[in-house]
Amino acid sequence: MTGQRSFLFDYVERFEGYVKTADKTPRPMVGYGKITYGKYIIKDVRYVEGLGFNMFSSSQFCDNGYWVKQFQYGSDVNDEYNNVILSARRNGNLYSTVFRSIPQTHPQFEAISDPRNAICLLAKASKEDSWLWHRRLCHQNFKDMNKLVSKNLVKGLPETRLSKDTLFTWLEFLRTKSDAADRIIAFIKRIQVLLGRRVKKLRSDNGTEFRNAKLQSFLEDVGISHNFSAVRTPQQNGVVERKNRTLVEAARSMMAHSGVPQSFWAEAVSTACYTQNRTLIVKRTGKTAYEMVEQRKPNIDYFRVFGCKCYVLNDRDDLGKFEPKSDESIFIGYSHNSKAYRVFNKRTRTILESSNVDFSETEAYVTHPHTRKWTKDHPPSQIIGSPSQPVTTRSAKNVENLILFGGFLSEFEPSDVSQALTDPDWVLAMQEELAEFERNKVWRLDENDLIIRNKARLVAKGYRQQEGIDYDETFAPVARIEAIQIFLAYAAHKNMTVYQMDVKCAFLNGVLQEEVYVEQPEGFVDPRFPEHVYVLDKALYGLKQAPRAWYETLTDYLLGVGYKKGTIDPTLFLKRSGKDLIIVQIYVDDIIFASTKPEMCQEFENTMKSQFKMSMMGELTFFLGLQVRQRPDGIFINQAKYVQVLLKRFDFGGSNSAATPMPRNFQLNADTSGKPVDQKTYRAIIGSLLYLTASRPDIVFSTGVCARFQCDPRDSHLSAVKRILRYLKGTPDFGLWFPKDSGFELIAYTDSDHAGCKLNRKSTSGACQFLGDKLVSWSSRKQNCVSLSTAEAEYVAASCCCSQVLWMKTQLADFGYTMQRIPIYCDSKSAIQITANPVQHSRTKHIDIRYHFIKDHVEKGNVELYFVESDYQLADLFTKPFDEKRHFFLLSKTTSGYFRSELAQNPVETYQGLVLLFSETCSPRSVLKLLKTTSSGTSLSGSKPKLFKTYPKPKLLGMGFRALNRSSVD
């Protein structure tokens, strides 16, 4: 047992009672783990808080396969090969020792070189040093190591008594085999200069990389003969083949011992080659290969263990006074061009060369539990996703004998409980979750018979539940994105501040209606009742009915404290107090709320905290992937951070931007003769763009068109998708602006592109809905039917728009708005006449009956269609692509404040109360002259602004400005 928590890895936190020390003080035993002692691992080491000394048990060593020998003045602990791994001196009735760092090894290494041989290797060097140099020399055998010292062939190796002829070896790593010819030519030129001799003969195998015209032409020009080995006869090129195997085997041992990822295989092979050139002895000369080439003995006192932990001096960044001056790194080799070490910097995740490196060769690199707290106890993927979906995990390794470099991996996802129990991070997370079970009284132990245990086995995992037996209803509503935007638009209109809170372990609060039994979690079985099972009183994560149980619990509580549920939106809750109103929107365990009276928000917060364990997040800044900026004059929404992540993910950070998402009159077809592209990558881009359309209506149409070809994407389709990404590169900060001082009347626009899809001649319906100047809903969908005329296509689009308008009308009624004759603007007079006249004739009788419901609502006065000229049809943005001028015109009209977030703080320059803003082609002097003549008597003489700020015209339109004269470019 130990009192040092830092000594332990694979640590499991679990209370196991108290230990009474010599001073009669009981000290808690709060966990256990493992300790590395050189190449050995001591298991089942208990952590006792406050213990001043480390204590070892002789019986524990014997149980783990070691030998304990006791003498009059001391005691030794030996391994199975009779090697002394620990020595202690007797002090009174106790044996005491001091921890010494002995290099780690790995069982795979022990199979290569028997540790029993190590005893005869040393003359003056310690056993620890011999093993350390064994690893520094890339796991070279001890026989050859003895020769290096006995014959004084190297400098820097401790005095120890430390194969086929081996010559100096050079390595070249190729990206492709086609690079082989250039590398061989360069090598021949370099080696002739280095040795001062001519190459006469080149031997290689029959690979096509060696049989090529370029290499043969060079060899003929310089008079070098090229010999090939026979096909499938590698022994004819035995020197190189054997050397390759030697290097690979050495690299394999180095990587197995260090635990570095396989992506560093080239560094391992290069280090092995570098080391063997300086240590392997050429039999016929009795010298190392390095001495034969360089004519001097190699100095190897700077050799270090491959993969060991090191710290490299940070001489590149401008560091502050108290910032760390070195970065933790991994040693991966030696520089061939300078006296420096090659290290992998874990902070910057780059490989660099430096001579300012401190090494910790005998310190094991272990991971420690993180203390980071997540605001999300369970992300939506764990709540809604299918539990039977396969999980990609790391390959299994023997963690008792190999300490993995956790820093190379960002996340470990165990596939079952047994794997989770091997990771201390997961154990802590499981303990925190079980503590929440106790607090919420989720379950109680049941002692019934075997039948219940069988039933528990059937429902232990949610995907094995049977409908009608283990659960009935599972659906739980969540807020629609349009509902969120209406919520924010209303808050901006009423000048409310929106707040956000999160329910911790939300599902554990849900009360179950069914009787459900589960087994005790593996690793956390109650020792008093090991055969009992749990009967659930409340919901448990993984149960199919858990989301619904939580929603019903929350709904019942809010209704009980005076809130009213929305008429059509079950995730909306409202409460009125006189003229004041508080609105609450629910998305699983995320809650946003706002009120016309700040005291009502505080009251709601206190009410929720009294019933549930809440995390208050303050003013809303981020919700469901939307960045929300609340300002005194309105609310700005965008997804700028996600755009940057998207561009970086698909490597578009350095690409040129595009003016529009899609060229004007652009058409995509199946392109069956085109080159197929990776379906997974194409779908990933489409999915990311669809997620982005929550705040980017300008890419809805182009993304929808490209999404039609996900089953068989071709090169032309990928080019179209890449253009959308390039458009985002130029407009990353675009978003939606909900101004405070604007109306709140509901208005809609509808349009269609007749037979726009060239594949099946179906039309595209486009629609957008406004609350005053605030765009809160939009759509762009291909129609399900083939329309015979433009009027029919417009009529079908208007019907779809009408259904969305009616939903919004009911939603707004809960906010206190009663609306009749909601205007829907359409640019087809024929479609308007069809909705107004109840006649059936040959041109309309074939239209599906479900599209005719708009007639009923026009007749009842719920909606009314108005004609709008095509130039001002705002829904055009969702039905077809346009050139840059038309595209930005529609953006300026549809979003009324669609601007870059960096301009949101101060979009214009002011001078003496007068707003001056010019396009980049406009002369400020001419504008001042114009203002003097049109300012209704206001004198501007003597007023000369000192600072002008210019913006390009598309940006001005994007900021919500309008041109006074449509024919003027300025």
N, C-alpha and C positions, 0 to 999 in steps of 0.2 A: 504494500500500500504506500501511497505517496501523498504529500500535501501540495504538490506542484501540478496544477492543472495543465500547464504548458508542456509537460512531459508526455502527455497522453495524446494518442490519435485513435480514430475509430471510437470516439468517446460516446458512451450511452449514459444519459442522465437519468438516474433512478435511485430513490431513497431506499437504503437497505439496513437501516437501524443506526445504532451508535457504537462507537469504540471508546472504551474507557482507558485513558493513558495513565502513566505512572503517577501523575499529580491528581488522580481521581476525577479528572475533568472528562465528561462524556463529549465526544466529538462526532458530528454526523458523517455517515458514509453516504455520499450523495451521487455516486456514479462509478463507472468502471471503464477501462479502455486498454490500450496496448502501449508498450514502450519499446522503441528500437534501441538496442545496445550493440552497436557495430553491425555485424551481419546477422544478428539474431533478433528475434522478436519475442518479447515477454508478454504473455497474454494474461487476461483477468487481473489486471492491476487496479485495485480499488483507490478511488480518490476520497481522502478524508480531509475535510476542511480544518485548517489550523494545525495539522500534523507537522512537527518541526523536522522530522527525519524520515528518510525513505526506509521502509522495512521490507526484508525479503524472507520468504518462508522456504526452508529446505525441502519440506514435503511438496510444495508447489513445483519446485524445480524438478524433483523426481517424477512427479505426475506428468510433466511435460517432456520426459525422455532424456533429461540431463542426469549427470552423476555428481554427487556431492561427497567430497573427500575432506575429512576433518583431521587436523593434526594438533599437536600440543600448542603451537603458537599461531595457528591460522587455519583457513579452510579454502578449498578450491572447488569451483563448479566447472565440470568438464562436459563437452558435447559428446555425441556418439562416436566421434573419431578420437576421443581422449585428448582433445585440445582444450587448454584452459581458457575459459571465456570470462571468468570472474575470480578474483583472488581477494580474500579478506584476512585481516590481521586480528588477533584476539586481543580485546581490551576488557579485562575483567571477565564477565560471563557473556559478553557479546562479541560478535564478529563484525568489524566495521570495514568499509571499503569506500573508495572514491570513484565516482563514475568516470571512466575514460572512454573517449570516443574511438570505437573500433570500426573500420570501414564496413559498410553493408555489402552483402553479396546476395546472390539469388540462387535457389536450388538448381536452376538450369546451368549456372556457372559451375556449381560443385560437381556436376556430372562431367564437365569438360576437364576440370583439373581437380584431382583428389586432394582435399585439404590435408590429408596425412603427409603428403609430400612436403608441405610447407615447413615442417619441423627441421628438415635437413638443409634448408636453404640458407640459413643465416649464420653469419660469423659474428658480426658486430651489430647488425641491424636488428631491430625488434620485429616480432611477428606482425605487429600492426603495420609497420613500414613496408614489409614485404608484400602484404596484401594490397596496400595502397599503391605501391609501384606496379603491381600486377595489373591494376585497373587503369593506372595512368598510361601504361604501355599497351592499352587496348587488349587486355586479357591474354597477353603473351604467356607461353608456358614457362615454368620456373627454370627448366634446364637451360633454355637460351638466355634467360635473365642472368643466371650465374656466370655464363660465359662472358657476358658484357663486362662484368667487373673483374673476373679472374684474369682476363686478358687485357684489361685496361683499355677497352675499346670505346668507351663513352665517358663523358664528364657529367658529374652531378648525381649519379646513382649511388646510394649508400653501399658501403662495403659489405657485400653478401657473397656467399657462394651461390651465387645465383645458379638446312633441312633438305633436301635437294637444294642446289645452288639457287640463290635468290638475288636478282639484280635490282637496280634502282627502277622504281615504277612511277610513271606519270598517269594521271587520270584526266579524262575529258568527259564532262556530262553534256549530253545532247538533248535538245528539245525534240528534234525529229531526226530520223536516220539520214535524211537528206543533207544534214549539216556535217556528216562524217568526212566527206572529201575535203572540205575547207579546213576542218580541224587537223586532219592528218598532214595536209600540205604545210600548214603553219607550224605544226609540231616538228616536222622534218627540218624546216629552215631553222627553227629555234635550237634544236638539239645539235645541229652541225656547228652553229656558232658557239654553243656552250662547251662542247667537247673538242672543238678544233679538228674534227674528223668528218669524213664524208660517209653518208649512209649508202651502203651497197645493196642491201637486200631488205625487202619488206615482206613479212609473212602475215597472212590473215586467213580467215575462213572464207567460204564461198558466198557470203551475204551480198545482196544487191547493193548495199551501201558502199561496199568495197569494189564491186565490179561496175564502175561507171566511167563514162568517157572523160570526165574532167580529171579524175585522179589518174587514170591511165595516161592521159596526155602529159600531165606533169611528170610522172615517173619516167616516161620515155624521153622527155626533154632533158632531164638531169641524169639519165643513165642508171636509174635504180631498177633492179629486177623485182618483180612482184610474184611471190609464190603463194599459191592457194592450197589449203588443205582439201582433201577429198570430201565429197558430200557425205554428211552424217559420220564423219570420222574426226571428232574433236581432238583425239589423242595426237594427231599430226600437228596440232597447234597447242601442244600440251603446256608450254610455259605460261602462256597468257591465260589459258583456260584454268589452270591450277591456281594462278595468282588471283583471278577473279573469284574463285571459290574461297580462297583464303581470306580475301578482303570482306566478302559477304558474310562469312561465318564470324569473323571478328566483329563486324558491324552489328550482326544479330545479337551477339553476346553483350556488346556495349549497350544496345537499345533495350535489351531485356533487363539488364541491371539497372539502368537509369530510369526506365519507364517513360522516355520521351515518345511523343507520337510518331507514327510511321512516316509522316510528312517530312521528317528530318533524316530520312535514310541516306540521302546524298551527303549530308554533313557527316554522318557517322562513317560512311565508306571513305570519304576524303580524309577524315582524321585517322582512321586505321592505316591508310596508305602513307600518310605523313609520318606516323609513328614507326611503322615497319621499315621504312626507308632508313631510319636512323638507329634501328635496334637489331634487325635481323642480320645475321652474319653470313657473308658469302664464304662458302666452305673452302674453296680452292685458294683464297687469299687470306682468310682469317680476319677480314675487315668488314665493317658495315658497308652497305651500298652507298650511303651518304659520303663516307670517307673516300671511297673509290672515285666518286664524281667530283667532290669539292676539295679533295686533297687535304682534309683536316678532320679531326675527330669531332663528332657531333656533341654538343652540350645539351643535355636533356633535363637540366634541373628546373626548367620552366614548365615541364609537362604537368598537366592536370587531368583529373578524372572526367571523362566525357559525361555530360549531362548533370554535373554537380551544380549546386546552387552557388551563385556568385553575385557580386554587387559591382556595377559599372558606374564610374563617375559620370555625372550628367554635366558635360561641358558644352552642350549645344543650346540649352534653353536659358532664358534670362530668369534666373531663380531669385526669389525673394529671400530676405534675411533668414527666415525660419522655415523655409521649404527644404525638404530632404535633398541632399546633394548627390545621392546615388540611387540607382534604380535596381530593383531585384531582377536578376536575369538568370539565364541557363547557359552554361558553357557548352559550345557545340563545335569547337575546333580551333585551328590556328590559321593565321593569315599567311598566304604564300608570297605576298608582295611586301610585307613589312613585319617588324617585330611586334606583333599585336595578337590578341586573342579575338576569336569570333564568338559573339554571345547573342543570345536571343533576349531582347529587352521585353519583359512581360508587360510593362506599362504602355509602351508605344507599339508593341507587337511587331517589331522590326528586327532584322539581323544587322548588327553593326560590328566594326572592328575597333578595338581600343586596347591600349596597354595599361590603362588605369583601372585595373580590375582586382577586387579582393575576393578570394575563394573560400568557400566553406565545404571542403571536399567530404568531410565525415559527418556532415549534418544532413539528416534525411529531410526531404521535402514532403511535408504532409499538409493536408487541408485542415482548416479549423472551421467550426460552425460559424456561419455568418450571423450578425445581429440585426440584419436589415428587416424592417417590418413592412409588410405589404398592406396597402389600403384595401386591397381586394383579398378576402379570405378564399374566395373561389371564383375564378374568372368565368364568364359565360360559357366558354368552351367546355367546362366541366359540368355545368348545370344543364345545358341544352343538348350538348353533343352526345352521340351514341357511345355508351361505355364499351361496346364491343369493337369499336374502331381500333385497328392495330396501332401500337405505339412503337416508335423507333427508339431504341435504346442502345447503349454501348455494349460491346461484346463483353461477356463475363470474363473476369480475371481472378486469380487467387489473391485476394486483397490481404491475406495474412502474410504473404511472403513478398509482395510487391507493392510498394507505396506509389500510387499513381500521382502524376502531376496534375492536380485538379485545376491549376491555373489555365491549362490549355482548353478546358471545357467550361462552357457557360452555364450548363444546366444538366442535372442528372434526373432522368425520369424512370424510376423503377417500374417493372412490369407487374410485380406482385409484392406482397407484404414482406416476404423473406428478403428480397433485395433491398427494400426500404430500410429494414432494420440494420443493414450493414453501413448505412450512411448516417452520420450523426445529425446532419441538417434535417433529414426526413424524420428521424426519431424525435427531435425537438418539436417539429411541426405537428407530429402525431400527438405528442403529449399536450401541446397547447389546445389541439382540437378536443381531446378527451376532457381537458379541464373545462371547456365550454359545455360539454355534455353534462358534466356534474352541475355546473352553474344553472343551466336551463332545465335540469331534471329530465333529460331526454329519455332515459331508460332506467330500468330496475332489474335486478337479477331474478330469474324465475327458476324454480327447481322441479319442474314437471318432468315427465318421463321421456323415453326415447322418441316418442312420436313427435314431440315438439322439436327435438333436436334435428329430426329429419326435415321438419318444416323449415327450421332455421337454415338448414343447408340450402334449401330451395330458394330462399329470399335473401341470402347473405349478400349477393351481388344483384344490383337492380336489374341488369339485363336478363336475369333468370326469373324475374317475377312473371306470374301468369295473370292475365287479365281476367277479372271476375272473381279471382281467389285472393290475390295479394293486393290488388288495387282496382278501382273503378274508373274515376275521372282523373286525368292527368294534365289537361290544358290549363295554362296560366297565362293571362293576357299581359302584354308588354306594350309600352307606348309606341305609336307610329312616329316616324320622323316628321311627318306633317304636323302631328299633334305637338311635338316639341317646338317646331318653328312657330306655330300659332301661339303657343305659350310665351315664347320669347318676344314675338311681335306685340302681343298684348302688354307684356311687361314694359317694353320700350314705349308703347303708346301712353301708358299710365305713369311713366317715369318711376317704375318700381325697381328695386334692387333684388336680384335673384340670388338665392343661397342654395347650397348643396350640402347634403349629409349622406352618410353611408351606414347601413346596418351591418354590424359585425356578426358573422355566423348566422345569417338571416334564416336559413332553412331549419336551423335547430329550434327556432321558435314556433314552427308550424305544428299544429296539433293534428294527429292522425285520427281518421275515422275508422280505419281498419285495424285488426289485431295483427301485428307484425313481430316476428321473432328473428333475432340475429345472433350468431355466435360471438363469443368474446374475441376481440381483435388479437391476432397472433402477436406474441411478445408482450401483451398487456393483460394476460389472464389473471384474474383475481386468485391469489394462492389459497384463499380460504374456501372458495367455491369453484374449483377448476372445471367441474362438469356442468355447471349451470350455463344457461343462455340468457340473453337479454330480451325482454319484451319492451318494445318501443312505445313510449307515451307521446313522443314528438317525432317530427320528421328527421330523417338522416340523409345526408348527402349520398346520392346514388340511387335512392328510391325514386321510382317513376312519378309518384304522387307528391314528392317533396316540394316542387315549385308551386303547385296548386295549394298545398297545405299552408305554405308561407303566405301566399296571396290572400287566402281566406282569413287567416289570422290577422293580417294587417288591415284588411277591409273591415272586419268585425270591430277591431279596436277603433279605427277612425270614425266609423259610423256611430260607435258608442260614445264618442266624445264630441259629437255634434257636427261632423262633417257630412257632406252630401256627395254621393257618387255621380259622376257625369252621366248624362242621359244615353249617350252613344259611345263614350270612351270610358271603359271601366277602370282605367288607370288614372283618371282625373278626379280629384277631390276638391270640393270648395266649401268655404264656410263664410257666412256673412255676419257682420255685426254693425247694424245700422247701415250707413252708406259705405262702410269699409268692407273689403273682401280679401281673403287669402286663398290662393290657388296652389295646389300640390299635384305634382306629376310623378308617377312611380314607374321605374324601370327595374324590375326584380328587386335588388337591394339598394339601388341608387335612387335618391329622392331629391328633387329640386322643388323649391317653393318660393313664393313672392307674395307681397301684400301691399296694399295701399297705405297700411298703417304699420310701421316698424314693430310696434309692441306685439302685434299678432304673430309676427315671425318668431319673436323671442318666446312667446307663449307656446307656439307649435314645437319649437326645439325642446323646451322643458317637458312638454307632454310626451314626446317621443322618448326622451331619455329616461323618463320615469318608468317606461314599460319595456324598452329594448336597450341593448348595449349599442350606443351610437358613436359615430365618429363625425364630428362637425368639421366641415372643410371650408367654411367661410363663404365669401362671394363666389359665384359660379365662374370658373375660368376654363374648365374643360369637361365635356360631357359627351359620352358616346362617340368619341373621336373628333368632336367639334371644338375648336378653340373659340372661346366666347370672351369678347372684350366689352365690358360695360362702361359706358361713358355718359356724362351728363346729358348729351344731346342724342343718345340712341345706343343701340347695341350692334356690334360688328361681329360677324361669324365667318370663320374660314377654317381651312385645314392646311395651313402653310407648312407646319412641321411634317405632316404626313407626306406632302408633296416632295419635300427634301429627302425624306426617307425613301420614297418611291423612286426618285431619280437616282439616288445612290445605289439602291438595290439592283436596278437594271442598268447601271453604269451609263447614265446620261448626264452626269454632273458637268462634263466638259463639252457637251454637244452644242451646236448652234440652235437658237430658238426659232420657232415658226410663228408666223403672224396669226394663223387661224388653225383650229383643230383639224380641218379637212379642206382641201382645195374646192373652189367653186365648181359646181356641176360634176363633182367626182362620183364615180360609180364603182362599186365593188361587185365582182361576180365570183363564181365558184373557182375559176382559174385552175381547172383540173390538170392543165399542162404545166403549171408552175411547180417550183421546187417546194416539197413539203418542209415544214419547220417543226421544231420541238413543240408538241402539243402542250406539255406541262408548262413551259415558259409562257406560251401564248395565253393560256388560261389564267396563269398567275397575274399577268399584266391586266387582262380584262377584269378579273376580280378586284384588283386594286383600284382600277379606274371606276368601277361601279361603286365601290365604297366611297370614292371621292365625290361622286355626284350628289352627296348629301348637302354640299354647299357650293357646288360648281355646276349650275345649269348650262353653262356654255359648252360642256363636253358631253352632255347627255345623249344628243343625237348621234354624234360620231362614235361614241363608245357603244351605243346600241347597234349601230350598223356593223361594227367590227365583231361584236359578240355573236352575230349570226353564223360565224364560220369557225366556231370553236371545235367542232367535231373533226374538221379536216383543214386546218390552217395551212396556207401557202405563203410563199415569200411576199407576194403582193399584199396579203392581209397583214403580215407582220410590219411591212413598211408603213401601212396606214396607221397601225397602232403606235409605231415609233414617232410618227408625226404628232400624234396627240401628246406624247411625252415631251416632244420638243416645244410644243405650244405651252405646256405646263412649265417648262424651263424658263420661258419668258414671262410667265404670269403666275409665279408661285404663290403670291400673297393675295390673289383675288379672293373675294368673299362676298357675303351678303350684308347689306347695311339696312337696319331697321331704325329709321329716324324717329325721334320723339314727336316733333311738331308736324304731323301729317294725319290725314284722315284714317278711318278704320272701316270704310265701306267695302263690301265684298264685290269684286269685279273679276271676270274671267275672259280669256281669249282662247279660241279654238281654231285649228287649221289642219289641213291634211295635204299630203303630197300624192296626188292620184297616180297609182301604178308605179310608184317610185322604186320598188324593189324589182330589179331586172330578172331575178331568179324565178319568181312565181307571179309577178305583176300585182302583188298586193300593195296597198297604200299604207302610209305611215300617218298615224294620228298624233297631233301635238296639242298640248293645252297648258295653260298657266293660270294660276289664281292669285289675286292680289288682295291685301287688306290695306286699302289706301294706296300708298306707294311701296308697300312692303310685299315682295314676292315670297310667298310661303309654301307654294305647292306647284309642281310642274310634272309633266310626263311626256314621254316620246315612245310610242309603241307601234309595232306593226299590226295592222288589222287582221282579224282572223278570216275575213272573207275577201273575195275579189270583187271590187266595185266596178260596175259597168260604166260609170260616168263620174265626173268631178263632183257633181251635186251629191251623188250617193256617198262618195268618200267623205265629203264635208259633213253630211248628215250623220254618218256613223261616228265621226270624230266628235261632233257636237253632243251626241247622246252620251258618249263616254265622259266628256267634260261635265255634262249635267249631273252625272252620278257623283262625281267628286264635289261639285258645288253643293249638292244637297247634304252630303256628309258634313261639309264645313259649316253649312247653315245650322245644322243641329248642334254641332260642337260649339259654335259661337252663341247659341241660345243659352248655354250654361254660363257663359260669361256675361249675360245680360243684354245681348243684342238680338233683336227681332227684325228679320229682314224679309222683304217681299219683292217680287219682280227683280230678282238679281240679274244684272245685265251680263249677257254672254255675247262677245263680239265675234262675228264670223264674216269672212270676206266672200261668201257665196250667197247671192240673193235667192238662188234656186233652193238651196238647203233651208234657208229661212222660211220660204214659202211652204215647203213640205211640212215643217213643224207647225205652221200657223193654220194650214188648211187640212181638215180631216178627210180629204178625199183619197180614194185608192184608185190608181190607174196602172197601166201596163208598165210604166217606168219605175214604179215604187212597190208594187205588190209582192215582189220577190224578196224584199229586204226582210231580214230576220226580225221576228216580232219583238225581240228583246231590245232592239234599237228604237222602237216606236214609243217607249215609255216617256221620252222627252215631250211628245205631243201632249200627254196627260198633264205634265207639270207646267207646260206653257199655258194650257187651258185653265189650270187652277190658279195661275198667277204667281207661281213660285219662282219661275225664271222667265226671262224675256230675251229674245235674240235680236241683236242690232247689227246692221251692216257696217263694216269698216273697210276702207280701201286697203289693198294689198301692201302698199308702202308702209302702212301703220299697223299691219297685222303682227303683233308682238309674238304670237305663237309660231311664226315662221322660224324662229331660232331652233325649234324642236322638230322640224320636219325636213330640213334640207341644209346643205352647207352653202356659205356665202364667201364673197371676197372680204378683205380686211375692213373696208369702209362700212359695208352693210352689217358685218358681224358686230363691230363695236357700236354701231348705231342701235342695233337691237339690244345689245347689252346695256347701253345707257338708258334705254326706254324701259326695259323689263326690270331692272334692279334699282334704279333711282338712287344710286349711291354705291355702285359697284366699283370699289377702288382698292388700291394697294394699302395694306395695313400700315406701312411706314408713313403714308400721307395722312393717316387718320388723326394724328395728333395735331397737325397744323397744316391743312391742305393748301392754304393760300397765304400770301403776304399781305399785310395791311399797312396803310399809311394814312395817318390823320383821319381814321374812321372810314376811309375809302378802300374798297377791295380792288386790288389791281392784279389781274391774272391774264397772261398773254400766251398764245400758242407760239411755238418756236419759229414760225415763219412771219410773225407779226412784229412790226416796228413799235416799240413803246412810245416813241415820239408822236407817231401818227395817231395812236390811241389817245394820248393826252390831248392832242389837238381836237380829236373827235369828241372827247368828254367835255372840253371847254365849250363846244358849240351845242351840246345836247344836255347840259346839266341843269337846265331850267333856272338859269340865273346864278347858279353857284359858281363863284369865282375860283379859278385854279391858278391864277397868275401868281408867280413866285413860288408855287408848290412844285418842288422838283424831287421826286423820290430818289433816294440814294441807292436803293437795292431793288432789283427786279429779279423775279424767279420765273423761269420759263419751263413749260411742260409740253411734250408732244400732244397733238390733238387727240389721238386715241385715249391718252391718259386723262385728258380733260373730260372727254365724254364718259369715260369710266368713272370719273368723280361726280357724275351727276349733272354736269353743266350742259346747257343747250345752246345751239347756235341761233343768234337772233335772225340771221339771214341764211336760209338753207342753201343759197347759191354761192355763199362766200366760204372760202376755205379757211378764213380766219375768224 
